[in-house]
C-alpha cells in the first residue's frame, strides 16, 4: 500500500507541477512571436482576428497591445482609441471590489486583469506620443500631467506607502519638452527642474538611472531664457557646466528610442504532498525536483493510521515573479546630416517593474496565503464528510493554484532620448544600432523642419532575449 501511495503522490506532484506552468507569455505566444520579430502588420492581423478577446477577462491586455501595434503602424488616432479604452476599463476595475474577492477565493488568473502601477503610467506616455504626432500638444500635456496624478492615487491605496515608484522623472522631462514645443519656457523650466529632482532622488538611487546630460543643458537653457540668473549660476555650479548660448536654429528634432522588451511574469511555487498514514511524511517539489522530508504533523484532520488515498494531501502556493528579457541592442546613436548624437537613458521600465513587484511582495504572499487558508478549510469540510472527496479536492486545489502571470508584454525594456537643433528645411536622419550578437543596423528617416517647429520621432528596437530567470 505504501508503494502504491508513493506512486500516486509522485504522479499527482508531476501533474500539478506541469499543469500549472503555462504562463500568459506562453499562452499568447503567437502574438508575441510576430511582435518581437518586428512583424507588426502580422501582429495587428492576429489581434484583429482575436476581437472576442476584447470582451473577456484579458481585455485590458488586448487594448494595450492593440494600442502599441497601432502606434507603431502610424495609426495614432486608432491607437489612442484603444489606450483610452484601457484607461477607462482600468478605472472601472478599481471601483469594482468583487474582482478582488473573486481572486481571493479562486485562481487569480480567472479574474479580469488589473494593470501594474507602471503599466497604468505608461498608457499616458503612449497617448502623449500619439497626441504629439497629431500636433495636439495641449492634449499631450493632459496625458503627462495624468502620470503623477495616477501615481499619487495608486500609492494612496497602499497603507504603508512604501512603494519606491511614487513619481516619474520621465513624465516631468516629457512635459518640459512639450512646453518648449509650445514656446512656454517658464513652465518648461519648472518641469525640467521637477525631472531633475526625481532623477537625483529615487531614480538614481533605486532604478540606477542617472541625470541625463541633455536634461542638465535643458535646465540651464530654460533658466537663461527666463532670465533666472540666480538659478542659472546655482545649476552651473551643481552640474560643473557653463551655459553657452546655442547657435541660432529654426527648430529641433526630438527622438525617442525604445529598446528591447520588458520582463514577463512567471511564477515561483511551493508544492507539498503529505500522507498521514506514513507518520506525516512530507514530499516537497518545485521546478527542480522532488525531495522527501520526514516531518511529524499532529493535530490535523484525518490523523488515523489508516493507509489509503484519502490520507494523501497536496498543498501548492504560487507567487508571481518576473523573468527578464535582455535587449540584444546595446548601443544606438543618431547621425543627423553626418553629425553623431548619442542617446541617453530616460526610463528603465525593467527596473521599475521589478521594484514594483518586490515592493508589494508581502501583499502578494498575503493573497496566496488567504487562498490557501480558504482551500484548506474546504478540504477539511470535504474530508469530514468523505475521505476520498477530501483527497480529490486536495489534488484539485493544488492543480488549480496559480499566480497571476499576466502583464503588458509589448512594453519596451527602456526608453532613451536625444534632441537635436536643426535649421529649417529637409534633413537626413539615420538611427544606427549595434549589439554583440546582432549585426549593425541603420534605419533612415527624412524630416522636414519648419521655422520654430519641433518634430518628434519614435522607434522601437524589439530584439531581445527569451525570458530569463532572475
N, C-alpha and C positions, 0 to 999 in steps of 0.2 A: 504493500500500500504506500509506504514511504517513497519508493522509487517512482511509482506512477504519479504520486502527488508532486514530486520534484520535477517530473517531466511537464506536468500541467503548469506549474509555476514558471518554468523556463519558457514554455510556449507562450503563455499569456504576457510575460515580460517582453518577449520579442514582438508580439502583436502590438502592445501599446507603445513600445518604443518607435516602431516603424510606421504605425498608422497615424501618428501624430506629427511626423517630421516634415510633412509638406507645408512649406511656408507660403505666404501670399506671393512672394517673389517667384516661387516655382509654379504656382497656380496661374500667374499672369505672364508666364514665360513667353508666349507668342508675341505679345505686345512688347515686352522688354527686349526680346531679340531684335525685332525690327527697329525699335527706337535706339538702342545702344549701338547698333551698326550704322546709324545715320540714315536709315530708310524711312524718312519722316512721312512721305506720302503713303507708304505701305502701312505705317503705324496709324496714320489717320484713317485709312480704309478699314483697318481692323477695328478701331474704336467705333466707326460708323456702323459696322456690321454687328456690333455689340450694344446697340442702343437700349436694349432692355436692361442693361446694367445700370442705366441712369435712373431706374426705378427700384433698385434693390439695395441691400444693406451696404454695398461698397460704392454707392452712387457718388459720394464725396470724392473718392479717388478717381472715378470716371471723369467728373467735372474738372478736376485738377490736371489730369493727364491730357484731357482734350484741350484745355486752355493752353498748356505748354506747346502741344503739337500745332495748334492753330497759329500761335505766335511765331513759331519757327518757320511756318509757311507764309508768313506775312499777312495773315488774316487777323488783323489787330482788333477789329470790331467783334468778330466772332469769338476771338479769344477772350475778350472782356465779358461777353455774354456768359461763358462757362465759368470764368472766375467769379463773376457776381453771383451765379447760382451756387457756387461752392461757399462763398462768403455768407449768403443768406441761409443756406442749409445748416452750416456750422453754427450760426447764431441761434437758429431754431432748436438745434440739438441741445445747446446749453440750457435751454428753458424746459427741456423735456426730461424730467428726472427718471421716468420709467425706464429709459435706456440703461441708466446706471444700475438700477435694480435688476434688470434682465441680465446684465453682465456679471452681477454678483452671484446669482444663483445658477447660472449656466456657463457654458463655454463663451468667453468674451468675443470670439470670432463670429458668434451667432447674432450679435447686436450690430446696429449701424456703426460705421467707423466714425470716430471723432478725431479731428486733426490734432497733431502735436503742436506745441506752442510755436515753434519756429515755422511750422507749415502755415499756421494762421497768419504770421507776419509776412511770409514770402508771397502769399496771394496778393498783398498790396504792392509788393515790389513789381510783380509781373503786370499788374494792372497799370501801375505808374508808367512802366516802359511802353505799354500799349498806347496810353494816352499821349506820351511824349512823341511816339511815332505818328500819331494822329494830329500832332501840333496843338493839343489841348493841354497847355501847361497848368492851367488852373485846376483841372480835374486830376492831373498827375500830383499836384501838391496836396489835394484832398487825400489821396491814397497814402502818401508818405506820412502825412500827419496821423493817419489811422494806425500806423505801425506802433508807435509808442503808447497810443491810447489803448490799443489791443493788448499790449504787454502789461500795462497797468491793470487792466481788467482781469487778465489771466492770473497775475500774481496776487491780486486781492483775494482770489478764491482759495488760495493756499494759506492755511492758518499760520504756519511758521514763516512763510515768505522767504524761504532760504534759496530759492532758485537764483542761479547766477545770471541767467539771461533775463535781465529786467529792463534793459534799454538797448536799442540797436544803433550802433555807431554809423553803419552804412546808410540807414534811413536818414539820419541827420546830414550825412555827406551828400546823398542824392538830393535832399531838399535844397541844400545850398547851390548845387549845380543847376537845379531848375529855376531857383530865384535869379541866378545870374543870367540864365537864358531869357528871363523876363526883364532884365536890366534893373533888378532890385538889389543893389549892392548892400544895403543896410540889413535886410533880412537874410541875405546870403552870408554875411559875416556872422550873424547870430547862429545860423545853422552850422556853419563850419566850426565855430567855437564849441558848440554843443558836441559835434562829432569828435573834435579834438579831446574833449574831456572824457568821453566814453572810451576812446582808444587808449588814452593814458591810464584809465582805471581798469575796468573789468576786462576789456578786450585784450590788453597786453598781458594782464596777469592770468586770466583764466583760459583764454582762447588762443594765446600766442600770436595775436595779430598786432603788429606794431603800427605806429602812426605813419601813414603814407607820406613820403616827402612831398608829393603833389598837394596833399591837404595843407601842409605847412606853407607852401607857396600860395595856396588859395587864401589862407588866413591873412598872410602878410599883404597880399594884393588887395583884398577887400577892405582891410583896415586902412590902407593908404587911400583907396578910393573914397572912403567915408571921412577921411581927414582925422582918423583916430590916432593921433601921433603918440600918445602915451601907450596905448595898446600895441602899436606897431613896434615901439622900442622894447617893450616888455617881451613880446614874442620873438623879436630878433635875438634878444639875449637868451631866451629859453631854447630856441632852435639852433643857436650858433650860426645863424644865417643873416645876411644883409639883403634887404629888399632892393631889387633892381627893377626899375620900371621896364616892362616888356616892350619890345618894339611894336609899333602900331600894326594891328592886324584887323581884318574886316570881320572875322568870325572865328569859330572854333569847331573842332570835331571832338566829341566825347565818345569813347569806345569802351563798352563793357564786354569783357571776355569771361565767359563762364567755362570752367574747366572741370572735366570729369563728371562723376555721378556720386550722389550722396549715399550714405550707408543704407542697407536694407535690414529689416528686422528678422531675426531668427528667435530662438528661444533656448533657455537653459532649463533642464528639468531634473527633478529628483524623483526617482522611481523606486518604490519599495514593495516587496511582497513578503508576507509573513504567514506562518502556519502555526496555529495554536497547538495542534496535535504533536508538534515536534518541540515543544517547550518554548514556544515563542521565538523560533529562529527567524532571522530576517534575511532577505535577499535584496541587495541594493543593486540597481542597474542604471547606468547612464549611457551616453553615446559611445563610450569606450569599452564597455563590457559589463559583466556581472560578477558580484562578489558576495560571499556568504558571511554573515556576522551572527554568531550565537548569542543573541541578546534576549534576556528573560523579560517578558512583558506580562504584567499582572494587572488585574482589575479590569480586563477588557471583556466585552461580550463574548459569548460562545467559548468560554475558557475551559470546557471539559476536555478530557483526554481522548475523546473520540476522534479517530483519524479519518477524515474524508474531505471531499472537495469543499464542503460547507465551512471547513476550518480555515481555508485559504483566504487571505485578504490582500488586495492590491491598493497601493496609495501612490498617487502621482501629483506633483505640484510643479507647474510650469511658470516660468518668469521670462519676460521678453529681454532680449539683448540685441545689440546692433552688430552686424557684420559689415566691415568697411569695404569699399571699392576704391582702390588706389588709382588716381589718374595716371595714364600712361604718357601723357604730355607733361613734361617737366619745365619747359621754358617756352615763352612766347614773346614776341615783340612786334611792333608796327614799323613798317617802312613807309614814310609819308614823303613823297617827292624825293626819295632816296635817303631821307634822314631817319635814323633808327631811334625808336622810342620804346623803352621797356615798360611793361605793365607792373602795377603794384597791387598787392593783395588788399582787398577791402572787406571781405566777409568770408569766414571759414565755416561753411554750413556743417561740415562733418563734426568739427569740434563743438559747435553749438548743440547739435543733435545729441552727441554723446553726453555732454554735460547735462542736458535736459533730462535724459533718461536716468542718469546717475542721481540727479537731484531728487527725483521722485521715486527712487527705487524702494524706499521704505513703504511708500503708498502702494506700489505695485505688489510688494510682498504681502502687505495687509490685505489686498484684494484676493490674492491667491489663497491665503490662509482662511479668509472668510468663505470662499467657495469650498475649500477642503472641509471646514467645520460643518457646513450645511450638508455636504455629500456624506460625511461620516455619520451624521445624525440620521440621515435617511437610511443608511446601511444598517444601523442599529435597529431601527424600527422593522426593516425588512427581515433581518436575521431573527429577531424575536418571534416573528410570525412564521417564517420558513427559512431554514438554514441555507438551502440551495438557492433561494431567492436572494438572500444576502450575498452569497458568493457571486451570483450573476450581476447584481447591482454594483458590487465592489469592482468587478472587472470592467463593467460598462463605464463607471465613473472614471476609472483610470484611463481607459482608452479615449474618452471624450475630453479629458482635461487638456487644455491648450492655452498658451499665451497668445495675445493678440499680436500677430506678426505682420500686420498691415502697416504701410506707411507710403507717403508720396515719394515714389521711386524715380521720377523723371527730373527731380531737382539736381542741380549741379553740386559737385563737391565743394567748390569755392568760386568766388566772384572777384575778378580783378578789373582795374580800370586804368585809363590813360586819357588825358585831354591835350589837344594839340591846337595851337593858334595858327590860323591859316588866312591867307589873303582871299578875297572873293574870286570866284571862278571855279574851274574844274581841277580836281586833284586825284592822282592815283594813290590808292592805299593798299598795302599788302600786309595781311596778317600771317606771320611766319611762326610755325610751331615745330618744336623738336622734342624728342624723348629718347631714352636709352634703348628702348625696344621697338621704336617705330621710326620710319623714315621722315626726313624733313618735309614739311608740307607748307604750301603757300596758298592763301585764299585772297583773291583780288577783289577790290571794291573801287567804284568810281563815285566820288562825292562832289556835289555841286554846292558851293558855299556862297550865300548871298551876303550883302553888307550887313554886319551886325547880327548875323544868324548863327545859331548853334545847331549843329547836325549831330544826331545820335545814331550809333550803330551797335549792334549786339551780335555776338557769335558764340556758339556753344561747342566746344571740343568734347565729344562724347566718349572718346577712347578711355576705357577703364578696365581694371582687373575684374575677375569674378569675385563675388563676396568672400571676404577673408575673415576668419575668426579673430576676435580681439585678444 
